[in-house]
Amino acid sequence: MELTSAFCRMQETVQRDRAANAILGNIRLVAEKAAKAWSAVALLAEQREARRERTRIIADIAALQNEPVADEEDRSLSENPDRGFENP
């Protein structure tokens, strides 16, 4: 299961709050380390999400470039206006 960047940032915030409100030093230390770890995981998740978004955009552009463009002008000048359409 891949964690989203939003989830990781939320966990980072929870750990930072825990560290800020901890009475005992060892709890504060562990919570600060956990917050740093969640921050690192969030950064990786953000990079992964950005890469996926770029890939999706590139795929959409490629799909648009590969679509055949209907040339309305050629059809209107033809004796057979159905030319170029597939038979149903």
Secondary structure, DSSP 4 states (H G I P E B T S, - for coil): -PPPHHHHHHHHHHHHHHHHH-SSHHHHHHHHHHHHHHHHHHHHHHHHHHHHHHHHHHHHHHHHHHSPPP-HHHHHHSS-TTTTPPP-
